[in-house]
Amino acid sequence: MAIRWPLLVRRTHKWLALVVGVQALLWALTGMYMVAVHIDIIHGDHLVRSPVDKPFDLSQLAQPSRVVEAAPGASEIRLQRYFGAPVWRAETPDGPVLFEGATAQPLAKPTEAQVRALARQIYTGDGQIVSVKLLTDAPQEMQARKPPYWQIEFEGWNRPTLYLSPATGELISRRHALWRVFDFAWMLHIMDYDERTDVNNLLLRIATWTGFAMALVGAWLLIWSFPRRKRKKA
């Protein structure tokens, strides 16, 4: 029995389209969202104030050597501000440690009250703080960051949330509703439903090659559909 190629190809195209069609629609919808919302908004740049760089009066500060003595094994010593005052920050094997700028005395880790105050300084909105938690397990939206960290959520339709370091009070990251929608859309777009980071996973490759095969079969059907001239009899 002769193979009816047009019928076979048409059925193949139909089933390939059925398999990859839903994912192709998701690619289109999620891609449209990721293009429509500016990446700076997704990053939450509008939620936090830019740090103000002020010169340090070095004559009033302790020598870095005193910080090195107080933090043996530190890989880096640098100056920064903490509640507006200069402090030394030492990167130790156990994590960052702050030292008072003038005396090089170690500073205690920020309390919840201080974390609230720091979050209010950083946040640009007017909403009140509705939740403050010290997390030891990473939520889904912070899987890329190793806990612990403070989670400070503000009131508002987009649930703006800041994450601060429990050691230094520094801003680690910010999250809000549009970022969470973007993260969900990114998961659907790259088809990594676990870590949401692997852009070369098996599911994505299967869907991509299935879509490519569907396009080839569709092109064959398009060419076949054009009428062909019949040869004249000799």
mmCIF file of the C-alpha atoms, coordinates in Angstrom:
data_MODEL
# 
_entry.id   MODEL 
# 
loop_
_atom_site.group_PDB 
_atom_site.id 
_atom_site.type_symbol 
_atom_site.label_atom_id 
_atom_site.label_alt_id 
_atom_site.label_comp_id 
_atom_site.label_asym_id 
_atom_site.label_entity_id 
_atom_site.label_seq_id 
_atom_site.pdbx_PDB_ins_code 
_atom_site.Cartn_x 
_atom_site.Cartn_y 
_atom_site.Cartn_z 
_atom_site.occupancy 
_atom_site.B_iso_or_equiv 
_atom_site.pdbx_formal_charge 
_atom_site.auth_seq_id 
_atom_site.auth_comp_id 
_atom_site.auth_asym_id 
_atom_site.auth_atom_id 
_atom_site.pdbx_PDB_model_num 
ATOM 1   C CA . MET A 1 1   ? 0.000  0.000  0.000   1.00 0.00 ? 1   MET A CA 1 
ATOM 2   C CA . ALA A 1 2   ? 1.423  3.332  -1.085  1.00 0.00 ? 2   ALA A CA 1 
ATOM 3   C CA . ILE A 1 3   ? 2.088  5.930  1.597   1.00 0.00 ? 3   ILE A CA 1 
ATOM 4   C CA . ARG A 1 4   ? -0.128 8.984  1.264   1.00 0.00 ? 4   ARG A CA 1 
ATOM 5   C CA . TRP A 1 5   ? 2.515  11.555 2.142   1.00 0.00 ? 5   TRP A CA 1 
ATOM 6   C CA . PRO A 1 6   ? 0.275  14.650 2.322   1.00 0.00 ? 6   PRO A CA 1 
ATOM 7   C CA . LEU A 1 7   ? -2.073 12.908 4.747   1.00 0.00 ? 7   LEU A CA 1 
ATOM 8   C CA . LEU A 1 8   ? 0.800  11.587 6.877   1.00 0.00 ? 8   LEU A CA 1 
ATOM 9   C CA . VAL A 1 9   ? 2.533  14.957 7.010   1.00 0.00 ? 9   VAL A CA 1 
ATOM 10  C CA . ARG A 1 10  ? -0.724 16.762 7.795   1.00 0.00 ? 10  ARG A CA 1 
ATOM 11  C CA . ARG A 1 11  ? -1.440 14.428 10.718  1.00 0.00 ? 11  ARG A CA 1 
ATOM 12  C CA . THR A 1 12  ? 2.136  14.759 11.959  1.00 0.00 ? 12  THR A CA 1 
ATOM 13  C CA . HIS A 1 13  ? 1.834  18.538 11.831  1.00 0.00 ? 13  HIS A CA 1 
ATOM 14  C CA . LYS A 1 14  ? -1.455 18.405 13.732  1.00 0.00 ? 14  LYS A CA 1 
ATOM 15  C CA . TRP A 1 15  ? -0.062 16.318 16.583  1.00 0.00 ? 15  TRP A CA 1 
ATOM 16  C CA . LEU A 1 16  ? 3.147  18.300 16.809  1.00 0.00 ? 16  LEU A CA 1 
ATOM 17  C CA . ALA A 1 17  ? 1.106  21.497 16.989  1.00 0.00 ? 17  ALA A CA 1 
ATOM 18  C CA . LEU A 1 18  ? -1.063 19.967 19.689  1.00 0.00 ? 18  LEU A CA 1 
ATOM 19  C CA . VAL A 1 19  ? 1.998  19.044 21.752  1.00 0.00 ? 19  VAL A CA 1 
ATOM 20  C CA . VAL A 1 20  ? 3.921  22.298 21.430  1.00 0.00 ? 20  VAL A CA 1 
ATOM 21  C CA . GLY A 1 21  ? 1.044  24.710 20.846  1.00 0.00 ? 21  GLY A CA 1 
ATOM 22  C CA . VAL A 1 22  ? 0.298  25.373 24.528  1.00 0.00 ? 22  VAL A CA 1 
ATOM 23  C CA . GLN A 1 23  ? 3.961  26.056 25.272  1.00 0.00 ? 23  GLN A CA 1 
ATOM 24  C CA . ALA A 1 24  ? 4.241  28.305 22.225  1.00 0.00 ? 24  ALA A CA 1 
ATOM 25  C CA . LEU A 1 25  ? 1.308  30.322 23.572  1.00 0.00 ? 25  LEU A CA 1 
ATOM 26  C CA . LEU A 1 26  ? 3.023  30.542 26.961  1.00 0.00 ? 26  LEU A CA 1 
ATOM 27  C CA . TRP A 1 27  ? 6.240  31.688 25.280  1.00 0.00 ? 27  TRP A CA 1 
ATOM 28  C CA . ALA A 1 28  ? 4.314  34.464 23.549  1.00 0.00 ? 28  ALA A CA 1 
ATOM 29  C CA . LEU A 1 29  ? 2.386  35.620 26.642  1.00 0.00 ? 29  LEU A CA 1 
ATOM 30  C CA . THR A 1 30  ? 5.316  35.493 29.052  1.00 0.00 ? 30  THR A CA 1 
ATOM 31  C CA . GLY A 1 31  ? 7.641  37.116 26.535  1.00 0.00 ? 31  GLY A CA 1 
ATOM 32  C CA . MET A 1 32  ? 5.138  39.929 26.028  1.00 0.00 ? 32  MET A CA 1 
ATOM 33  C CA . TYR A 1 33  ? 5.008  40.567 29.798  1.00 0.00 ? 33  TYR A CA 1 
ATOM 34  C CA . MET A 1 34  ? 8.786  40.578 30.123  1.00 0.00 ? 34  MET A CA 1 
ATOM 35  C CA . VAL A 1 35  ? 9.050  43.113 27.309  1.00 0.00 ? 35  VAL A CA 1 
ATOM 36  C CA . ALA A 1 36  ? 6.115  45.291 28.402  1.00 0.00 ? 36  ALA A CA 1 
ATOM 37  C CA . VAL A 1 37  ? 7.324  45.879 31.994  1.00 0.00 ? 37  VAL A CA 1 
ATOM 38  C CA . HIS A 1 38  ? 10.617 47.765 32.180  1.00 0.00 ? 38  HIS A CA 1 
ATOM 39  C CA . ILE A 1 39  ? 13.438 45.789 33.758  1.00 0.00 ? 39  ILE A CA 1 
ATOM 40  C CA . ASP A 1 40  ? 14.233 48.607 36.229  1.00 0.00 ? 40  ASP A CA 1 
ATOM 41  C CA . ILE A 1 41  ? 10.695 48.298 37.587  1.00 0.00 ? 41  ILE A CA 1 
ATOM 42  C CA . ILE A 1 42  ? 11.108 44.537 37.848  1.00 0.00 ? 42  ILE A CA 1 
ATOM 43  C CA . HIS A 1 43  ? 14.353 45.031 39.773  1.00 0.00 ? 43  HIS A CA 1 
ATOM 44  C CA . GLY A 1 44  ? 12.515 47.308 42.208  1.00 0.00 ? 44  GLY A CA 1 
ATOM 45  C CA . ASP A 1 45  ? 14.878 50.256 41.778  1.00 0.00 ? 45  ASP A CA 1 
ATOM 46  C CA . HIS A 1 46  ? 11.969 52.596 42.505  1.00 0.00 ? 46  HIS A CA 1 
ATOM 47  C CA . LEU A 1 47  ? 11.475 51.041 45.956  1.00 0.00 ? 47  LEU A CA 1 
ATOM 48  C CA . VAL A 1 48  ? 14.826 52.019 47.462  1.00 0.00 ? 48  VAL A CA 1 
ATOM 49  C CA . ARG A 1 49  ? 16.763 55.248 47.844  1.00 0.00 ? 49  ARG A CA 1 
ATOM 50  C CA . SER A 1 50  ? 20.149 55.545 46.220  1.00 0.00 ? 50  SER A CA 1 
ATOM 51  C CA . PRO A 1 51  ? 22.944 55.684 48.796  1.00 0.00 ? 51  PRO A CA 1 
ATOM 52  C CA . VAL A 1 52  ? 24.377 59.154 49.362  1.00 0.00 ? 52  VAL A CA 1 
ATOM 53  C CA . ASP A 1 53  ? 28.153 59.161 49.124  1.00 0.00 ? 53  ASP A CA 1 
ATOM 54  C CA . LYS A 1 54  ? 29.717 61.509 51.669  1.00 0.00 ? 54  LYS A CA 1 
ATOM 55  C CA . PRO A 1 55  ? 33.452 61.917 52.214  1.00 0.00 ? 55  PRO A CA 1 
ATOM 56  C CA . PHE A 1 56  ? 34.908 60.383 55.363  1.00 0.00 ? 56  PHE A CA 1 
ATOM 57  C CA . ASP A 1 57  ? 36.977 62.428 57.807  1.00 0.00 ? 57  ASP A CA 1 
ATOM 58  C CA . LEU A 1 58  ? 39.896 60.025 58.035  1.00 0.00 ? 58  LEU A CA 1 
ATOM 59  C CA . SER A 1 59  ? 41.514 61.971 60.869  1.00 0.00 ? 59  SER A CA 1 
ATOM 60  C CA . GLN A 1 60  ? 38.659 60.913 63.155  1.00 0.00 ? 60  GLN A CA 1 
ATOM 61  C CA . LEU A 1 61  ? 38.873 57.208 62.308  1.00 0.00 ? 61  LEU A CA 1 
ATOM 62  C CA . ALA A 1 62  ? 40.863 54.375 63.833  1.00 0.00 ? 62  ALA A CA 1 
ATOM 63  C CA . GLN A 1 63  ? 43.693 52.892 61.830  1.00 0.00 ? 63  GLN A CA 1 
ATOM 64  C CA . PRO A 1 64  ? 42.711 49.866 59.692  1.00 0.00 ? 64  PRO A CA 1 
ATOM 65  C CA . SER A 1 65  ? 45.479 47.881 61.403  1.00 0.00 ? 65  SER A CA 1 
ATOM 66  C CA . ARG A 1 66  ? 43.445 47.909 64.612  1.00 0.00 ? 66  ARG A CA 1 
ATOM 67  C CA . VAL A 1 67  ? 40.517 46.349 62.771  1.00 0.00 ? 67  VAL A CA 1 
ATOM 68  C CA . VAL A 1 68  ? 42.836 43.721 61.292  1.00 0.00 ? 68  VAL A CA 1 
ATOM 69  C CA . GLU A 1 69  ? 44.036 42.853 64.792  1.00 0.00 ? 69  GLU A CA 1 
ATOM 70  C CA . ALA A 1 70  ? 40.441 42.623 66.048  1.00 0.00 ? 70  ALA A CA 1 
ATOM 71  C CA . ALA A 1 71  ? 39.339 40.477 63.083  1.00 0.00 ? 71  ALA A CA 1 
ATOM 72  C CA . PRO A 1 72  ? 42.092 37.913 62.391  1.00 0.00 ? 72  PRO A CA 1 
ATOM 73  C CA . GLY A 1 73  ? 41.639 36.083 59.133  1.00 0.00 ? 73  GLY A CA 1 
ATOM 74  C CA . ALA A 1 74  ? 39.667 38.920 57.535  1.00 0.00 ? 74  ALA A CA 1 
ATOM 75  C CA . SER A 1 75  ? 39.975 38.933 53.754  1.00 0.00 ? 75  SER A CA 1 
ATOM 76  C CA . GLU A 1 76  ? 38.862 42.536 53.282  1.00 0.00 ? 76  GLU A CA 1 
ATOM 77  C CA . ILE A 1 77  ? 38.533 45.726 55.343  1.00 0.00 ? 77  ILE A CA 1 
ATOM 78  C CA . ARG A 1 78  ? 36.538 48.678 54.066  1.00 0.00 ? 78  ARG A CA 1 
ATOM 79  C CA . LEU A 1 79  ? 34.723 51.788 55.215  1.00 0.00 ? 79  LEU A CA 1 
ATOM 80  C CA . GLN A 1 80  ? 30.980 52.226 54.988  1.00 0.00 ? 80  GLN A CA 1 
ATOM 81  C CA . ARG A 1 81  ? 28.133 53.919 56.840  1.00 0.00 ? 81  ARG A CA 1 
ATOM 82  C CA . TYR A 1 82  ? 25.784 52.517 59.434  1.00 0.00 ? 82  TYR A CA 1 
ATOM 83  C CA . PHE A 1 83  ? 22.927 54.802 60.546  1.00 0.00 ? 83  PHE A CA 1 
ATOM 84  C CA . GLY A 1 84  ? 24.873 57.622 58.931  1.00 0.00 ? 84  GLY A CA 1 
ATOM 85  C CA . ALA A 1 85  ? 28.042 57.020 60.992  1.00 0.00 ? 85  ALA A CA 1 
ATOM 86  C CA . PRO A 1 86  ? 31.300 55.648 59.559  1.00 0.00 ? 86  PRO A CA 1 
ATOM 87  C CA . VAL A 1 87  ? 32.083 52.032 60.436  1.00 0.00 ? 87  VAL A CA 1 
ATOM 88  C CA . TRP A 1 88  ? 34.712 49.530 59.432  1.00 0.00 ? 88  TRP A CA 1 
ATOM 89  C CA . ARG A 1 89  ? 33.466 46.372 57.759  1.00 0.00 ? 89  ARG A CA 1 
ATOM 90  C CA . ALA A 1 90  ? 35.596 43.242 57.959  1.00 0.00 ? 90  ALA A CA 1 
ATOM 91  C CA . GLU A 1 91  ? 34.917 40.204 55.784  1.00 0.00 ? 91  GLU A CA 1 
ATOM 92  C CA . THR A 1 92  ? 35.736 37.300 58.112  1.00 0.00 ? 92  THR A CA 1 
ATOM 93  C CA . PRO A 1 93  ? 35.425 33.527 57.571  1.00 0.00 ? 93  PRO A CA 1 
ATOM 94  C CA . ASP A 1 94  ? 32.246 33.678 59.687  1.00 0.00 ? 94  ASP A CA 1 
ATOM 95  C CA . GLY A 1 95  ? 30.741 36.509 57.665  1.00 0.00 ? 95  GLY A CA 1 
ATOM 96  C CA . PRO A 1 96  ? 30.878 40.308 57.749  1.00 0.00 ? 96  PRO A CA 1 
ATOM 97  C CA . VAL A 1 97  ? 31.481 42.099 61.055  1.00 0.00 ? 97  VAL A CA 1 
ATOM 98  C CA . LEU A 1 98  ? 31.122 45.828 61.748  1.00 0.00 ? 98  LEU A CA 1 
ATOM 99  C CA . PHE A 1 99  ? 33.493 47.882 63.906  1.00 0.00 ? 99  PHE A CA 1 
ATOM 100 C CA . GLU A 1 100 ? 32.950 51.385 65.248  1.00 0.00 ? 100 GLU A CA 1 
ATOM 101 C CA . GLY A 1 101 ? 34.814 53.801 63.003  1.00 0.00 ? 101 GLY A CA 1 
ATOM 102 C CA . ALA A 1 102 ? 36.634 55.836 65.649  1.00 0.00 ? 102 ALA A CA 1 
ATOM 103 C CA . THR A 1 103 ? 37.421 53.136 68.224  1.00 0.00 ? 103 THR A CA 1 
ATOM 104 C CA . ALA A 1 104 ? 37.524 49.945 66.123  1.00 0.00 ? 104 ALA A CA 1 
ATOM 105 C CA . GLN A 1 105 ? 35.291 48.288 68.713  1.00 0.00 ? 105 GLN A CA 1 
ATOM 106 C CA . PRO A 1 106 ? 33.003 45.548 67.352  1.00 0.00 ? 106 PRO A CA 1 
ATOM 107 C CA . LEU A 1 107 ? 29.369 46.510 66.923  1.00 0.00 ? 107 LEU A CA 1 
ATOM 108 C CA . ALA A 1 108 ? 26.483 44.263 67.903  1.00 0.00 ? 108 ALA A CA 1 
ATOM 109 C CA . LYS A 1 109 ? 24.271 42.886 65.171  1.00 0.00 ? 109 LYS A CA 1 
ATOM 110 C CA . PRO A 1 110 ? 21.253 45.094 64.477  1.00 0.00 ? 110 PRO A CA 1 
ATOM 111 C CA . THR A 1 111 ? 18.170 44.449 66.592  1.00 0.00 ? 111 THR A CA 1 
ATOM 112 C CA . GLU A 1 112 ? 14.669 44.177 65.165  1.00 0.00 ? 112 GLU A CA 1 
ATOM 113 C CA . ALA A 1 113 ? 14.015 47.806 66.086  1.00 0.00 ? 113 ALA A CA 1 
ATOM 114 C CA . GLN A 1 114 ? 17.162 48.891 64.253  1.00 0.00 ? 114 GLN A CA 1 
ATOM 115 C CA . VAL A 1 115 ? 16.230 46.771 61.257  1.00 0.00 ? 115 VAL A CA 1 
ATOM 116 C CA . ARG A 1 116 ? 12.846 48.500 61.139  1.00 0.00 ? 116 ARG A CA 1 
ATOM 117 C CA . ALA A 1 117 ? 14.582 51.880 61.243  1.00 0.00 ? 117 ALA A CA 1 
ATOM 118 C CA . LEU A 1 118 ? 17.026 50.903 58.506  1.00 0.00 ? 118 LEU A CA 1 
ATOM 119 C CA . ALA A 1 119 ? 14.220 49.612 56.298  1.00 0.00 ? 119 ALA A CA 1 
ATOM 120 C CA . ARG A 1 120 ? 12.315 52.871 56.724  1.00 0.00 ? 120 ARG A CA 1 
ATOM 121 C CA . GLN A 1 121 ? 15.433 54.813 55.703  1.00 0.00 ? 121 GLN A CA 1 
ATOM 122 C CA . ILE A 1 122 ? 15.881 52.722 52.579  1.00 0.00 ? 122 ILE A CA 1 
ATOM 123 C CA . TYR A 1 123 ? 12.239 52.428 51.452  1.00 0.00 ? 123 TYR A CA 1 
ATOM 124 C CA . THR A 1 124 ? 10.921 55.210 49.225  1.00 0.00 ? 124 THR A CA 1 
ATOM 125 C CA . GLY A 1 125 ? 7.196  54.580 49.785  1.00 0.00 ? 125 GLY A CA 1 
ATOM 126 C CA . ASP A 1 126 ? 4.837  55.839 52.475  1.00 0.00 ? 126 ASP A CA 1 
ATOM 127 C CA . GLY A 1 127 ? 3.343  52.479 53.452  1.00 0.00 ? 127 GLY A CA 1 
ATOM 128 C CA . GLN A 1 128 ? 3.734  51.162 56.974  1.00 0.00 ? 128 GLN A CA 1 
ATOM 129 C CA . ILE A 1 129 ? 5.693  48.056 57.891  1.00 0.00 ? 129 ILE A CA 1 
ATOM 130 C CA . VAL A 1 130 ? 3.294  45.129 58.287  1.00 0.00 ? 130 VAL A CA 1 
ATOM 131 C CA . SER A 1 131 ? 5.739  42.286 58.943  1.00 0.00 ? 131 SER A CA 1 
ATOM 132 C CA . VAL A 1 132 ? 9.326  41.800 60.138  1.00 0.00 ? 132 VAL A CA 1 
ATOM 133 C CA . LYS A 1 133 ? 10.831 38.293 60.239  1.00 0.00 ? 133 LYS A CA 1 
ATOM 134 C CA . LEU A 1 134 ? 14.311 36.857 60.646  1.00 0.00 ? 134 LEU A CA 1 
ATOM 135 C CA . LEU A 1 135 ? 14.297 33.996 58.142  1.00 0.00 ? 135 LEU A CA 1 
ATOM 136 C CA . THR A 1 136 ? 16.519 30.955 58.393  1.00 0.00 ? 136 THR A CA 1 
ATOM 137 C CA . ASP A 1 137 ? 14.834 29.151 55.482  1.00 0.00 ? 137 ASP A CA 1 
ATOM 138 C CA . ALA A 1 138 ? 14.854 30.805 52.068  1.00 0.00 ? 138 ALA A CA 1 
ATOM 139 C CA . PRO A 1 139 ? 11.405 31.549 50.574  1.00 0.00 ? 139 PRO A CA 1 
ATOM 140 C CA . GLN A 1 140 ? 10.824 30.814 46.898  1.00 0.00 ? 140 GLN A CA 1 
ATOM 141 C CA . GLU A 1 141 ? 11.557 34.388 45.868  1.00 0.00 ? 141 GLU A CA 1 
ATOM 142 C CA . MET A 1 142 ? 14.983 34.297 47.562  1.00 0.00 ? 142 MET A CA 1 
ATOM 143 C CA . GLN A 1 143 ? 16.208 30.849 46.536  1.00 0.00 ? 143 GLN A CA 1 
ATOM 144 C CA . ALA A 1 144 ? 19.362 32.347 45.033  1.00 0.00 ? 144 ALA A CA 1 
ATOM 145 C CA . ARG A 1 145 ? 20.354 33.931 48.371  1.00 0.00 ? 145 ARG A CA 1 
ATOM 146 C CA . LYS A 1 146 ? 21.600 31.975 51.343  1.00 0.00 ? 146 LYS A CA 1 
ATOM 147 C CA . PRO A 1 147 ? 19.787 32.778 54.623  1.00 0.00 ? 147 PRO A CA 1 
ATOM 148 C CA . PRO A 1 148 ? 19.586 34.074 57.276  1.00 0.00 ? 148 PRO A CA 1 
ATOM 149 C CA . TYR A 1 149 ? 18.241 37.543 56.494  1.00 0.00 ? 149 TYR A CA 1 
ATOM 150 C CA . TRP A 1 150 ? 15.595 39.927 57.709  1.00 0.00 ? 150 TRP A CA 1 
ATOM 151 C CA . GLN A 1 151 ? 12.372 40.098 55.681  1.00 0.00 ? 151 GLN A CA 1 
ATOM 152 C CA . ILE A 1 152 ? 10.537 43.424 55.999  1.00 0.00 ? 152 ILE A CA 1 
ATOM 153 C CA . GLU A 1 153 ? 7.192  43.683 54.211  1.00 0.00 ? 153 GLU A CA 1 
ATOM 154 C CA . PHE A 1 154 ? 5.394  47.004 53.684  1.00 0.00 ? 154 PHE A CA 1 
ATOM 155 C CA . GLU A 1 155 ? 1.718  47.597 53.057  1.00 0.00 ? 155 GLU A CA 1 
ATOM 156 C CA . GLY A 1 156 ? 0.611  48.177 49.488  1.00 0.00 ? 156 GLY A CA 1 
ATOM 157 C CA . TRP A 1 157 ? -1.046 46.454 46.563  1.00 0.00 ? 157 TRP A CA 1 
ATOM 158 C CA . ASN A 1 158 ? 2.307  45.199 45.244  1.00 0.00 ? 158 ASN A CA 1 
ATOM 159 C CA . ARG A 1 159 ? 3.512  43.834 48.622  1.00 0.00 ? 159 ARG A CA 1 
ATOM 160 C CA . PRO A 1 160 ? 6.920  45.579 48.567  1.00 0.00 ? 160 PRO A CA 1 
ATOM 161 C CA . THR A 1 161 ? 9.426  43.554 50.581  1.00 0.00 ? 161 THR A CA 1 
ATOM 162 C CA . LEU A 1 162 ? 13.020 44.334 51.559  1.00 0.00 ? 162 LEU A CA 1 
ATOM 163 C CA . TYR A 1 163 ? 15.618 41.804 52.660  1.00 0.00 ? 163 TYR A CA 1 
ATOM 164 C CA . LEU A 1 164 ? 18.389 43.061 54.960  1.00 0.00 ? 164 LEU A CA 1 
ATOM 165 C CA . SER A 1 165 ? 21.561 41.460 56.248  1.00 0.00 ? 165 SER A CA 1 
ATOM 166 C CA . PRO A 1 166 ? 21.288 40.319 59.899  1.00 0.00 ? 166 PRO A CA 1 
ATOM 167 C CA . ALA A 1 167 ? 24.990 41.101 60.384  1.00 0.00 ? 167 ALA A CA 1 
ATOM 168 C CA . THR A 1 168 ? 25.270 44.591 58.889  1.00 0.00 ? 168 THR A CA 1 
ATOM 169 C CA . GLY A 1 169 ? 21.728 45.762 58.153  1.00 0.00 ? 169 GLY A CA 1 
ATOM 170 C CA . GLU A 1 170 ? 22.622 46.249 54.491  1.00 0.00 ? 170 GLU A CA 1 
ATOM 171 C CA . LEU A 1 171 ? 20.073 45.795 51.738  1.00 0.00 ? 171 LEU A CA 1 
ATOM 172 C CA . ILE A 1 172 ? 20.372 42.347 50.171  1.00 0.00 ? 172 ILE A CA 1 
ATOM 173 C CA . SER A 1 173 ? 17.434 42.427 47.776  1.00 0.00 ? 173 SER A CA 1 
ATOM 174 C CA . ARG A 1 174 ? 13.927 43.745 47.180  1.00 0.00 ? 174 ARG A CA 1 
ATOM 175 C CA . ARG A 1 175 ? 10.809 42.038 45.917  1.00 0.00 ? 175 ARG A CA 1 
ATOM 176 C CA . HIS A 1 176 ? 7.314  43.148 44.881  1.00 0.00 ? 176 HIS A CA 1 
ATOM 177 C CA . ALA A 1 177 ? 4.274  41.822 43.045  1.00 0.00 ? 177 ALA A CA 1 
ATOM 178 C CA . LEU A 1 178 ? 5.479  42.698 39.536  1.00 0.00 ? 178 LEU A CA 1 
ATOM 179 C CA . TRP A 1 179 ? 8.791  40.948 40.243  1.00 0.00 ? 179 TRP A CA 1 
ATOM 180 C CA . ARG A 1 180 ? 6.927  37.859 41.478  1.00 0.00 ? 180 ARG A CA 1 
ATOM 181 C CA . VAL A 1 181 ? 4.796  37.799 38.314  1.00 0.00 ? 181 VAL A CA 1 
ATOM 182 C CA . PHE A 1 182 ? 7.995  38.152 36.268  1.00 0.00 ? 182 PHE A CA 1 
ATOM 183 C CA . ASP A 1 183 ? 9.587  35.276 38.178  1.00 0.00 ? 183 ASP A CA 1 
ATOM 184 C CA . PHE A 1 184 ? 6.545  33.065 37.506  1.00 0.00 ? 184 PHE A CA 1 
ATOM 185 C CA . ALA A 1 185 ? 6.532  34.102 33.832  1.00 0.00 ? 185 ALA A CA 1 
ATOM 186 C CA . TRP A 1 186 ? 10.255 33.355 33.585  1.00 0.00 ? 186 TRP A CA 1 
ATOM 187 C CA . MET A 1 187 ? 9.633  29.889 35.029  1.00 0.00 ? 187 MET A CA 1 
ATOM 188 C CA . LEU A 1 188 ? 7.007  29.185 32.356  1.00 0.00 ? 188 LEU A CA 1 
ATOM 189 C CA . HIS A 1 189 ? 9.170  30.714 29.634  1.00 0.00 ? 189 HIS A CA 1 
ATOM 190 C CA . ILE A 1 190 ? 12.283 28.603 30.277  1.00 0.00 ? 190 ILE A CA 1 
ATOM 191 C CA . MET A 1 191 ? 10.302 25.561 31.504  1.00 0.00 ? 191 MET A CA 1 
ATOM 192 C CA . ASP A 1 192 ? 12.422 25.155 34.640  1.00 0.00 ? 192 ASP A CA 1 
ATOM 193 C CA . TYR A 1 193 ? 9.735  24.519 37.249  1.00 0.00 ? 193 TYR A CA 1 
ATOM 194 C CA . ASP A 1 194 ? 12.137 23.843 40.113  1.00 0.00 ? 194 ASP A CA 1 
ATOM 195 C CA . GLU A 1 195 ? 15.085 26.252 40.390  1.00 0.00 ? 195 GLU A CA 1 
ATOM 196 C CA . ARG A 1 196 ? 13.912 28.661 37.661  1.00 0.00 ? 196 ARG A CA 1 
ATOM 197 C CA . THR A 1 197 ? 17.485 29.231 36.487  1.00 0.00 ? 197 THR A CA 1 
ATOM 198 C CA . ASP A 1 198 ? 18.372 26.513 33.947  1.00 0.00 ? 198 ASP A CA 1 
ATOM 199 C CA . VAL A 1 199 ? 17.841 27.890 30.444  1.00 0.00 ? 199 VAL A CA 1 
ATOM 200 C CA . ASN A 1 200 ? 19.146 24.700 28.824  1.00 0.00 ? 200 ASN A CA 1 
ATOM 201 C CA . ASN A 1 201 ? 17.031 22.071 30.539  1.00 0.00 ? 201 ASN A CA 1 
ATOM 202 C CA . LEU A 1 202 ? 15.682 18.940 28.865  1.00 0.00 ? 202 LEU A CA 1 
ATOM 203 C CA . LEU A 1 203 ? 12.040 20.083 28.716  1.00 0.00 ? 203 LEU A CA 1 
ATOM 204 C CA . LEU A 1 204 ? 12.976 23.315 26.971  1.00 0.00 ? 204 LEU A CA 1 
ATOM 205 C CA . ARG A 1 205 ? 15.127 21.509 24.432  1.00 0.00 ? 205 ARG A CA 1 
ATOM 206 C CA . ILE A 1 206 ? 12.359 19.010 23.677  1.00 0.00 ? 206 ILE A CA 1 
ATOM 207 C CA . ALA A 1 207 ? 9.806  21.792 23.214  1.00 0.00 ? 207 ALA A CA 1 
ATOM 208 C CA . THR A 1 208 ? 12.195 23.795 21.031  1.00 0.00 ? 208 THR A CA 1 
ATOM 209 C CA . TRP A 1 209 ? 13.021 20.921 18.707  1.00 0.00 ? 209 TRP A CA 1 
ATOM 210 C CA . THR A 1 210 ? 9.351  19.899 18.550  1.00 0.00 ? 210 THR A CA 1 
ATOM 211 C CA . GLY A 1 211 ? 8.459  23.437 17.508  1.00 0.00 ? 211 GLY A CA 1 
ATOM 212 C CA . PHE A 1 212 ? 11.227 23.374 14.898  1.00 0.00 ? 212 PHE A CA 1 
ATOM 213 C CA . ALA A 1 213 ? 9.925  20.068 13.522  1.00 0.00 ? 213 ALA A CA 1 
ATOM 214 C CA . MET A 1 214 ? 6.403  21.491 13.390  1.00 0.00 ? 214 MET A CA 1 
ATOM 215 C CA . ALA A 1 215 ? 7.700  24.475 11.396  1.00 0.00 ? 215 ALA A CA 1 
ATOM 216 C CA . LEU A 1 216 ? 9.474  22.199 8.904   1.00 0.00 ? 216 LEU A CA 1 
ATOM 217 C CA . VAL A 1 217 ? 6.410  20.030 8.426   1.00 0.00 ? 217 VAL A CA 1 
ATOM 218 C CA . GLY A 1 218 ? 4.245  23.132 8.043   1.00 0.00 ? 218 GLY A CA 1 
ATOM 219 C CA . ALA A 1 219 ? 6.618  24.505 5.397   1.00 0.00 ? 219 ALA A CA 1 
ATOM 220 C CA . TRP A 1 220 ? 6.396  21.215 3.506   1.00 0.00 ? 220 TRP A CA 1 
ATOM 221 C CA . LEU A 1 221 ? 2.584  21.385 3.602   1.00 0.00 ? 221 LEU A CA 1 
ATOM 222 C CA . LEU A 1 222 ? 2.660  24.993 2.403   1.00 0.00 ? 222 LEU A CA 1 
ATOM 223 C CA . ILE A 1 223 ? 4.781  24.090 -0.607  1.00 0.00 ? 223 ILE A CA 1 
ATOM 224 C CA . TRP A 1 224 ? 2.628  21.022 -1.328  1.00 0.00 ? 224 TRP A CA 1 
ATOM 225 C CA . SER A 1 225 ? -0.553 23.092 -1.297  1.00 0.00 ? 225 SER A CA 1 
ATOM 226 C CA . PHE A 1 226 ? 0.484  25.174 -4.300  1.00 0.00 ? 226 PHE A CA 1 
ATOM 227 C CA . PRO A 1 227 ? -0.980 23.811 -7.547  1.00 0.00 ? 227 PRO A CA 1 
ATOM 228 C CA . ARG A 1 228 ? 1.529  22.202 -9.856  1.00 0.00 ? 228 ARG A CA 1 
ATOM 229 C CA . ARG A 1 229 ? 1.379  22.520 -13.627 1.00 0.00 ? 229 ARG A CA 1 
ATOM 230 C CA . LYS A 1 230 ? 0.623  19.334 -15.457 1.00 0.00 ? 230 LYS A CA 1 
ATOM 231 C CA . ARG A 1 231 ? 2.988  18.322 -18.171 1.00 0.00 ? 231 ARG A CA 1 
ATOM 232 C CA . LYS A 1 232 ? 1.562  18.483 -21.650 1.00 0.00 ? 232 LYS A CA 1 
ATOM 233 C CA . LYS A 1 233 ? 1.309  15.212 -23.428 1.00 0.00 ? 233 LYS A CA 1 
ATOM 234 C CA . ALA A 1 234 ? 3.746  14.830 -26.232 1.00 0.00 ? 234 ALA A CA 1 
# 
